[in-house]
Amino acid sequence: MVSVNSPRSHRSGTAASPVELERVAIAVAELAAAHVRSRRRELFAAFGSAPAAAAGGGTPEPAVGTKSTPTDPVTLADTESEALIRERLRELRPDDDVLGEERGGSVEVPDGVRWVVDPIDGTVNYLYGIPAYAVSVAAQIGGESVAGAVVDVAAGVTYSAARGHGAYARSAGDGAARQRLGCAAVTDVGLALVASGFAYDQGRRRTQGEFVGRLLPHIRDIRRIGAAALDLCMVASGRVDAHFEHGLNPWDWAAGGLIAAEAGAVVRLPAADSRSVDGVPTIAVAPGIASEFLALVEELGGLAAIPEGGQQD
C-alpha cells in the first residue's frame, strides 16, 4: 500500500531537481486554475448546476457529460483545463510523459519524469457551485512524486511541495509570501477530525459507508469535502487530522500525498500504476495519532482493498 516502484516502460524526459519541477507544477496549475475559475461563470449559473444563459438568448453551450456512471460528471472546463495543462507542459517539458484524468496516458511508469494531472478535482462541487474544487499537478520520477502543486480554485490558495524541501501554501493576495505547512498536533485519535470520500460505484460506496459507520464512534467526526487533493492538503495544513479513502486514482493523490508527507504526515499510497478499480486505500494522518489511527483502521477492516462491486479483499 505504500508507494512502490512499478514496471517501467519507455524512457521519458530528463529529470530536473524537485525544486525546479515544483516551480513548473505551480505555474501550470495556477494557469489552469485561472481558466477553471473564469469558465465557472461562463458555463453555469451563479448558484447550482443550471447552465449559464447563452449570449443573445440562444441555446446554452452543452457543458456537462458523464464518465464512469451517470453520477460521475465531466464538464467542458475539465477537458479544457487538461488540454491547457498538456499544452503548457509540452512547452516547458516537451519530452515528459503526462497522465491525466480526462485524456489518460500509459498505465506503465516511465524511467524519467511523468506528470500526473487532475484538471478539476471535485467536479461535482464545481458543477453545483460548492467552493471546494482544485487543480492538481504532480511530477513523478520512477513512480514516486517529487514535486506537486494543488490550487484551491475558489479560495485562491496554492499548496505545493518538493521532495525533501517541505510543503507550503500561498494565497493569491499574499504576493510571493509562502507559509510552511505542518500537521495538527493532535495526540488522541478520539479527537481526530477525519476527511473521507465515497466512490461513484454503488457497491463500493455501500461498503465504504459501512466502514465509516464502524469508524465514527472512535473519532471526533467525519468531513466529506468532495475533493481528495484538498483533503490531503488539509491534513498538511492541520485543518483535518487524517484523510482516508478507498479507490482513488493516481491523479487524486499524486500531488496532495506529497504535500501531506512533506508537512510531516504519515502517508500510505497505492502503487503508481494503480487505478480506482483496484480499491486500494489512500491514507494521510498527523504523526501524533498515526500509529493509533492505522491500528484502528486495520482493526475495523479498513486496510483491505474495496474493488468495484463493493466486496473487500
C-alpha positions in Angstrom: 0.0 0.0 0.0 3.0 2.3 0.4 4.1 3.8 -2.9 6.3 1.4 -4.7 8.2 1.4 -8.0 6.1 -0.2 -10.7 7.0 -1.8 -14.1 8.6 0.8 -16.3 8.1 1.4 -20.0 10.0 3.8 -22.3 12.3 6.5 -21.1 10.7 9.9 -20.8 12.0 13.4 -20.3 15.2 14.2 -18.4 15.0 14.7 -14.7 15.3 18.1 -13.0 15.6 19.0 -9.4 12.5 18.6 -7.3 12.5 22.4 -6.7 12.6 23.1 -10.4 9.8 20.7 -11.0 7.8 22.3 -8.2 8.1 25.7 -9.9 6.7 24.1 -13.1 3.9 22.4 -11.3 2.9 25.7 -9.6 3.0 27.7 -12.8 1.0 25.2 -14.8 -1.6 24.5 -12.0 -2.2 28.2 -11.4 -2.6 28.8 -15.2 -5.3 26.1 -15.4 -6.9 27.3 -12.1 -7.4 30.7 -13.6 -9.1 29.2 -16.6 -11.3 26.9 -14.5 -12.4 29.9 -12.3 -13.4 32.0 -15.3 -15.2 29.2 -17.0 -17.4 28.5 -14.0 -19.1 31.9 -14.5 -19.4 31.3 -18.3 -20.8 27.7 -18.2 -23.1 27.7 -15.1 -25.4 30.0 -13.3 -24.1 31.6 -10.1 -25.8 29.0 -7.9 -26.4 25.4 -8.6 -25.8 23.3 -11.8 -28.1 25.1 -14.2 -26.3 26.2 -17.4 -25.5 29.9 -17.8 -27.7 31.9 -20.1 -26.4 31.9 -23.6 -25.3 35.2 -25.2 -28.1 36.7 -27.2 -30.7 34.4 -25.6 -29.8 31.3 -27.7 -29.3 27.7 -26.5 -26.7 27.4 -23.8 -23.5 25.6 -24.7 -23.7 21.9 -23.5 -21.4 21.9 -20.5 -21.7 18.5 -18.8 -21.2 14.9 -19.8 -20.7 11.7 -17.7 -17.9 9.2 -17.3 -17.9 6.0 -15.2 -21.5 6.3 -14.0 -24.4 8.7 -14.5 -23.4 10.4 -11.3 -19.8 10.9 -12.4 -19.8 14.2 -14.4 -17.2 15.8 -16.7 -17.5 19.4 -17.7 -16.2 21.3 -20.6 -13.9 23.1 -18.1 -12.4 19.7 -17.1 -11.4 18.9 -20.7 -10.3 22.4 -21.5 -8.2 22.6 -18.3 -6.4 19.3 -19.1 -5.7 20.4 -22.7 -4.3 23.7 -21.4 -2.1 21.9 -18.9 -0.8 19.5 -21.5 -0.1 22.3 -23.9 1.9 24.2 -21.3 3.8 21.1 -20.2 4.7 20.5 -23.9 6.2 23.9 -24.0 8.1 23.7 -20.7 9.0 19.9 -20.6 8.5 18.6 -24.1 10.0 15.1 -23.5 8.0 14.2 -20.4 5.1 11.8 -20.2 1.6 13.0 -19.0 -1.1 11.0 -17.2 -4.3 12.9 -16.9 -7.8 12.1 -15.7 -9.7 13.1 -18.9 -7.2 12.1 -21.7 -5.5 9.3 -19.9 -1.9 8.1 -20.6 0.1 4.9 -20.2 -0.5 2.9 -17.1 3.1 1.9 -17.1 5.6 4.1 -15.2 8.4 5.5 -17.3 12.0 5.8 -16.2 12.0 9.6 -16.4 9.5 12.3 -15.5 5.8 11.7 -15.6 3.3 14.5 -14.9 0.1 13.3 -13.2 -2.7 15.7 -13.7 -6.2 16.3 -12.3 -7.7 19.2 -14.3 -10.5 19.6 -11.8 -10.6 17.6 -8.6 -14.1 18.0 -7.2 -16.0 18.3 -10.4 -19.4 17.7 -8.7 -18.6 20.6 -6.4 -17.7 22.7 -9.4 -20.9 21.8 -11.2 -23.0 22.8 -8.2 -21.1 25.9 -7.3 -19.8 24.5 -4.0 -16.4 26.2 -3.4 -14.3 23.1 -2.9 -12.5 22.1 -6.1 -8.9 22.2 -7.2 -6.4 21.7 -10.0 -3.7 19.2 -9.2 -0.3 18.8 -11.0 2.5 16.4 -9.8 5.8 15.4 -11.2 6.8 11.8 -10.6 10.1 10.1 -11.3 10.1 6.3 -11.3 6.6 6.3 -9.9 7.4 8.5 -6.9 6.1 12.0 -6.6 8.9 14.5 -6.3 7.1 17.8 -6.8 3.5 18.9 -6.9 1.0 21.8 -6.6 -2.7 21.8 -5.7 -4.6 25.0 -6.3 -7.8 25.6 -4.3 -9.5 27.4 -7.1 -12.3 29.1 -5.2 -10.1 30.1 -2.2 -7.2 31.2 -4.4 -4.7 29.2 -2.4 -1.8 27.3 -3.9 -0.4 24.3 -1.9 3.0 22.9 -3.1 5.9 20.8 -2.2 9.2 19.5 -3.5 10.6 16.2 -2.0 12.9 17.0 0.8 12.1 20.7 0.9 8.9 20.9 2.9 5.3 21.9 2.0 4.0 25.4 1.6 0.8 27.4 1.0 0.5 30.8 -0.7 -2.7 32.9 -1.0 -3.2 34.8 -4.2 -3.3 38.1 -2.3 0.0 37.5 -0.5 2.3 38.1 -3.4 5.3 35.9 -3.2 4.9 35.1 0.5 4.6 31.4 1.3 3.8 29.8 4.6 5.3 26.5 5.6 2.8 23.8 6.4 2.7 21.4 9.3 0.2 18.9 10.5 -2.0 19.3 13.6 -0.5 18.5 16.9 -3.4 16.1 17.9 -2.3 13.1 20.0 -5.7 11.4 20.8 -7.4 9.6 17.9 -10.7 10.1 19.7 -10.4 13.8 18.9 -9.4 13.3 15.3 -11.4 15.1 12.5 -11.1 12.7 9.6 -11.8 13.6 5.9 -13.1 10.9 3.6 -14.9 10.4 0.3 -17.1 7.9 -1.4 -17.0 6.2 -4.8 -19.3 6.5 -7.7 -19.7 2.7 -7.9 -22.7 1.8 -5.8 -21.3 -1.4 -4.4 -18.1 0.2 -3.2 -20.0 3.1 -1.8 -22.1 0.8 0.3 -19.1 -0.9 1.8 -17.4 2.5 2.4 -20.4 3.7 4.2 -20.4 0.6 6.4 -16.8 1.2 7.3 -17.4 4.8 8.2 -20.2 3.7 10.4 -17.8 1.5 12.3 -15.2 4.3 12.5 -17.4 7.2 13.6 -17.7 6.1 17.3 -13.9 6.2 17.7 -13.2 9.6 16.3 -14.3 13.2 16.7 -16.2 13.4 13.3 -16.1 12.9 9.6 -15.8 15.6 6.9 -16.8 14.8 3.3 -15.4 17.7 1.3 -15.6 16.0 -2.1 -12.0 16.7 -3.4 -9.3 14.3 -2.3 -6.5 16.6 -3.3 -7.9 19.3 -1.0 -8.4 16.7 1.8 -4.7 15.8 1.6 -3.7 19.5 1.7 -6.0 20.0 4.7 -4.0 17.2 6.5 -0.9 19.1 5.6 -2.2 22.4 6.9 -3.8 21.0 10.1 -7.4 21.7 9.1 -8.2 18.0 9.4 -6.2 15.3 11.3 -6.4 12.5 8.8 -7.7 11.6 5.3 -8.9 8.1 4.4 -10.4 6.9 1.2 -10.6 3.7 -0.9 -10.3 3.7 -4.7 -8.5 6.9 -5.7 -6.7 7.3 -9.0 -3.1 8.5 -9.1 -4.2 12.0 -10.2 -6.2 12.2 -7.0 -3.2 11.7 -4.7 0.0 12.3 -6.6 0.4 16.0 -5.6 -1.6 16.1 -2.4 0.0 12.9 -1.0 3.5 14.5 -1.4 2.3 17.8 0.2 0.9 15.9 3.2 4.1 13.9 3.6 6.3 17.0 3.3 4.2 18.6 6.0 5.0 15.7 8.4 2.0 13.4 7.8 2.3 9.6 7.8 1.2 8.7 4.3 0.2 5.4 2.7 -0.4 5.5 -1.1 -1.4 3.0 -3.7 1.1 1.9 -6.4 1.9 4.5 -9.1 0.2 2.3 -11.7 -2.9 1.6 -9.7 -6.4 2.7 -10.7 -9.7 3.4 -8.9 -11.0 0.0 -9.8 -8.4 -1.7 -7.5 -10.0 0.0 -4.5 -6.7 0.4 -2.5 -7.0 2.9 0.4 -5.1 6.2 0.5 -4.3 7.4 4.0 -2.6 10.5 5.4 -2.6 11.1 9.1 -1.0 13.6 11.5 2.1 12.0 13.1 0.8 12.2 16.7 -2.0 9.8 16.1 -0.6 7.8 13.1 0.1 4.6 14.9 -3.2 4.6 16.8 -5.2 5.6 13.8 -3.7 3.0 11.5 -4.2 0.3 14.1 -7.8 1.3 14.5 -8.4 1.3 10.7 -6.8 -2.2 10.5 -9.0 -3.5 13.4 -12.1 -2.2 11.7 -11.2 -3.8 8.4 -10.3 -0.6 6.5 -6.9 -1.5 5.2 -8.3 -4.1 2.8 -8.9 -3.0 -0.8 -12.5 -2.4 -1.9 -12.6 -3.1 -5.6 -15.6 -2.0 -7.7 -18.7 -4.0 -6.7 -18.0 -3.5 -3.0 -16.6 -6.7 -1.6 -13.4 -6.2 0.4 -10.4 -8.3 -0.5 
